[in-house]
Each structure stands twice: as C-alpha cells, then as structure tokens.
Amino acid sequence: MGNRKVTFAAIAALAVSLVSGGVSAHASQSSTTKTLTVWSWDVAAGALTRIAGQYEATHPSVKINIQDIGYDNAYDKFSVAMSANSGLPDVMTLETDHIPGYIAQFPKGFYDLSPAFKSVAGQFDASKVAAATDAAGHLLGIPWDSAPVALFFRSDYFKSAGVNPNAIKSWSDLVAAGSTIKTKTGHTLLSIDVSSGATFLMMLQQQGGGIFNSSGSITLNSPAAVNALTLLKTMNSKGLIDNVQGWDGRVSATKAGHSAAHAEAVWWIGTLQGEMPELSGKFGVRVLPYFTPTGAVTSNNGGSNLVVPATTKNGALAASFIHYALMNTQNQVTMMDKEGLFPSWTPALRSSYFSAPVDYFAGQAVYKLFGAQVSKIPAIAYNSDYAKATDIVANMVVSVVLNGGDVKTSLAGAAKEIANATGRSAG
C-alpha cells in the first residue's frame, strides 16, 4: 500500500506537468470554477463518476459532470453532435473499433492528445494506440480498457475425456481434443453465435489480419481469412459447434454446460462469476491455440478509449483528468475490481492484484495470464466502413459454416460485395 501512495503522488504531479503549454490544469490556480462534461455509459460511467469525485477533491475549482448517455443511444448522439460541430462533451468514451471510423469521417473533430501523452504512449496497449492514431501520427484517443482473448475450458470435461489442456498447442490440436471430448462426454467444443461473425473476426485478428489493411483496401480473401473460416467450417462439420443466438444464448449455453471451451475476452471472467457461481472450480484458462508456431496466442474482443472532441474549451483540463483516471494503478485496480475493466495501461498490471490467485478458477492466477498477453495483441486496421463490412462478413460466415459454402469462393464474393457497398478496392 505504501508504494501505491507514492505512485499516486507521482502520477498526480505528472498529470499537472503534462497538460498542453506547460500550464497546470489544477483548478486552484483559477478563481473561476471549470466544468468538464464527460459522456459514457453503464459501468464505465459509474467508474468515471467515482474517479471524478476523487479528482474534484484535489481540484476544488473543477466540477466534472459525468453523463450516462446509455449505450443504445451513444453513437447516434455522438454522430449528430459531431456532424453539427456543437453540443459535444469535453470527454467521450469510444470503443476501439469505432474510433478509426470517426477519425476518418471527422478528421478535424478531435483534440490532439499527443502533447500530453505521446511520450508515454508506449505504456498502453499498442493495438489500441494504433487504432486511435491518425495518418499524420496524432494521438486522438487514450486506451482505457483492453480485452485480450484466451481459452476458458471446463477442466472437469477435459479430465473426464482424458485430455490434457496444456498439451494442446495448435487449433488443429484443439479440434482433435474436441472430437475426443464429444465422443467420451457428449459435450461440444464451442458454444458460439455463428451468425454474428465475431469468432471468425477474432481468429482473423489473432493472425494479424482484418477486413481492411491500413490503406483502406479490402483484404478479406487473405490466407489468414481462409485459415479462420476453414477452421470454423471444419469444427461445425465434426459437430463441435453449439450454435446459439446472441449474448443470452452464449450465457445460457455456458451455464447449462453445453461445451468444453470458450474463446472469450478477459471480461468473460465477470460473466462467469456473476451469472454462474455454481460452476466455481470447474474452469481453467489458457492462451489460445496457435495457427502457426510463431504466431500470436491471443486476440482482442472489445475495449474502449477516451477521446476529447476538438470543440472543447477545456483541452488541458480534459487531458489532466484522463491522465489521472487512467495512468493510476489504484484507479485501474479499483475499476477492474468493481467494474471489470481490464487495464490498457500496462504498468497497472504489475500490481499484486493482477497476479493473485482467483478462487473461482481453482486458485489459478488468471489475470496474470491475460495481462501477459495485452502487449501481444495484434493490431489491425479499422475505418468508417467497418460496421457495414462486418454485416456482410457475418452473412458470409453463415453461408460457409452452416450452409456448406466454399471457403475461398465465399471470401472473394464477400470482398466484392464490400467493395460494391463502400467503393473501396478489393485489394
């Protein structure tokens, strides 16, 4: 605890020194109260509300107004305000896969956070820094939470089938293990919503691939995409996929014990502990199987950044608050503990909290495993057409995995469809 107090003081001092122009954002320097408006939603808004109260306690002339705008309306509200160039907050939560699209659509719409954070950007999840950096190298968003992916597995099912999870190296190994588990226990390997396309995209990112490259060209018919789609088609043909519908379907299938494994992000821990306490002690976690021996054994599924719209009149104060909120081990530990937000700021992962055993996982230090993968998440390119493209991809995945379509023909067709819908080159 003593070290945390020293870190807190150091970070607070650094936050003051980092604001642009070298002018302190500490409100005690001004006789006028400054109000900082922040848009967020759900548990993220709750976390910021708590941290805002702490910030105000040491900045008595600052009022931070946290507005929970709700996830369902967040992007419509933000898009309308960005288009009008008015009515915007000083700080906004944006999910990582949305940021590049907004940067492309509103290239002058964001406050440049480079002066305050560029020198420390290397302390954050590199894949999220890349997504929040524009073509000119300006850092327009600061990574908040990351979502490294690993393989959750039912240790009791593996044991009953005589399968050692640590002996599995490649995805092919996992398919073979899944066949053994199904034969001996009757359980499928994965419970996923095939129609969402999410598992395909996760497997694609694991290989460093995406729908687009950094130039905006469509790269969907790549070898990595062939690998991922072929793998899913093979799993389904062997009866190893339990195809469910949406989030509720995944939760219900897991609670009912349909499948032996789940390739999920770190936030799945909170779902297991909160929704399925009766399964305590029955899960283990390990890195993802690899596609190639030298390839990544993680991917990403979620996470967000904090951005500052260019219309703000409180840019330095906004940067100071973001720095205080995110570059602070105590804050990051509390956000993980209370809201399940896994740090993108990697120094926080050195806290003993993230190396402690977790009872739910039979004493395994699961946060340590996830923490070791944050810096290894492959960075991929997003753009303003990403959401439109994912809808096409999802339909394509269904046509191949569930309906038996040809992998390469279907990928080429989806790439062409995306090109027609977006005007982008098919690579």
C-alpha positions, 0 to 999 in steps of 0.5 A: 500500500505504501508504494501505491501512495507514492505512485499516486503522488507521482502520477498526480504531479505528472498529470499537472506537468503534462497538460498542453503549454506547460500550464497546470490544469489544477483548478486552484490556480483559477478563481473561476470554477471549470466544468468538464462534461464527460459522456459514457455509459453503464459501468464505465460511467459509474467508474468515471463518476467515482474517479471524478469525485476523487479528482474534484477533491484535489481540484476544488475549482473543477466540477466534472459532470459525468453523463450516462448517455446509455449505450443504445443511444451513444453513437447516434448522439455522438454522430449528430453532435459531431456532424453539427460541430456543437453540443459535444462533451469535453470527454467521450468514451469510444470503443476501439473499433469505432474510433478509426471510423470517426477519425476518418469521417471527422478528421478535424473533430478531435483534440490532439492528445499527443502533447500530453501523452505521446511520450508515454504512449508506449505504456498502453496497449499498442493495438489500441494506440494504433487504432486511435492514431491518425495518418499524420501520427496524432494521438486522438484517443487514450486506451482505457480498457483492453480485452485480450482473448484466451481459452476458458475450458471446463477442466472437469470435461477435459479430465473426464475425456482424458485430455490434457489442456496444456498439451494442446498447442495448435487449433488443429490440436484443439479440434482433435481434443474436441472430437475426443471430448464429444465422443467420451462426454457428449459435450461440444467444443464451442458454444458460439453465435455463428451468425454474428461473425465475431469468432471468425473476426477474432481468429482473423485478428489473432493472425494479424489480419482484418477486413481492411489493411491500413490503406483502406483496401479490402483484404478479406480473401487473405490466407489468414481469412481462409485459415479462420473460416476453414477452421470454423467450417471444419469444427461445425462439420465434426459437430463441435459447434453449439450454435446459439443466438446472441449474448443470452444464448452464449450465457445460457449455453455456458451455464447449462454446460453445453461445451468444453471451451470458450474463446472469450475476452478477459471480461468473460471472467465477470460473466462467469462469476456473476451469472454462474457461481455454481460452476466455481472450480470447474474452469481453467484458462489458457492462451489460445491455440496457435495457427502457426508456431510463431504466431500470436496466442491471443486476440482482442474482443472489445475495449474502449478509449477516451477521446476529447472532441476538438470543440472543447474549451477545456483541452488541458483540463480534459487531458489532466483528468484522463491522465489521472483516471487512467495512468493510476494503478489504484484507479485501474485496480479499483475499476477492474475490481468493481467494474471489470475493466481490464487495464490498457495501461500496462504498468497497472498490471504489475500490481499484486492484484493482477497476479493473485490467485482467483478462487473461482478458477481453482486458485489459478492466477488468471489475470496474470495470464491475460495481462501477459498477453495485452502487449501481444495483441495484434493490431489491425486496421479499422475505418468508417466502413467497418460496421457495414463490412462486418454485416456482410462478413457475418452473412458470409460466415453463415453461408460457409459454416452452416450452409456448406459454402466454399471457403475461398469462393465465399471470401472473394464474393464477400470482398466484392460485395464490400467493395460494391457497398463502400467503393473501396478496392478489393485489394 
